[in-house]
Amino acid sequence: MKRADIEGKRILITGATGQFAKPLVAALAKKAEVFAAARFGKEEDRAEIEAMGATPVRIDLSEPSSLKAIPAVDFVVNAAVAKSGNFDQDLKENAEGVGFLIAQCRDVEAFLHISTTGVYQYEGPSPRKETDPLGDNHRSMFPTYSIAKIATESVCRFAAKTYGVPTTIARMSVPYGDNGGWPYYHLLMMQNGVPIAVHPEGPNLYNPLHVDDYVEKVPYLLGAATPEVTTTNFGGSRAASIEEWTAYISELTGFTPVFETSTAAFGALPIDTTRMHELIGETQVDWRDGIRRMIQALAPDLLKTPA
């Protein structure tokens, strides 16, 4: 394993106001000079980023000319994503956008692109390897998402190889933490009696990735970057199913999940962690502990026994 030396360096993080990137901005701003890039349509978002100790940079990946605002940096973490449902827009912003971004930042030590396990073809509850078939996985809920993400990976590889930029593509599973995530949405659905869609071919397994773990692992993903482009799964070391984590939420809160079985549901997307462990090591936060902490942070009054 190789960890990038990020301390005191200049790091660009795109999609900085999003659920995944915002905690990363806050954590890395304590160790490095962070430039947080987003559209910043709301002044309160800019103020929040500045309060974290980071420098806001307004960019729009669908407008290549806006990337000239990016200062010279040592590392890039691209966590921006567009999922408007419009193919022209989402391919332009995601796929073309990453190409222009790498071209603009071609002198960096390493480039990390955050992709998704949603690029994999559905194959039931068997863990996906990085070499497994890709497919239009998320069509039922996000019509453009999987195809745009697959296209973005391809453009990322092309641009990285063209400009000789050491790059890692990390296919992320389910991020969550004290700022929310999919398990938190399930809590809200349980609270309000809203059915949770699950695939009939269970268990509906994923690899929940706690914010503490991805903050700790990002420097290792940057350290794994190569000009040939390293591709790896990125999730919690231990899989858990929707059925398991909603049962645990029920245990903590008393709310009962209502499942709606449908072949249109995403279905299981567990990952093979072999390569990930070789590159960045195992994650540390147990999903049960992470979910309890999440509820304690966001809805402590819903816990039957407060921590």
Secondary structure, DSSP 4 states (H G I P E B T S, - for coil): ------TT-EEEEESTTSTTHHHHHHHHTTTSEEEEEE---SHHHHHHHHHTTPEEEE--TT-GGGGGGPPP-SEEEE------S-HHHHIIIIIIHHHHHHHHTTT-SEEEEEEEGGGBPP-TTSPBPTTSPB--TTTTT-TTHHHHHHHHHHHHHHHHHHHT--EEEEEE--EEETTEEHHHHHHHHHHTTPPEEE-SSS--EE--EEHHHHHHHHHHHHHT-BTT-EEEEES-SS-EEHHHHHHHHHHHH-----EEE-TTS-----B--HHHHHHH------HHHHHHHHHHHH-GGG-SS--
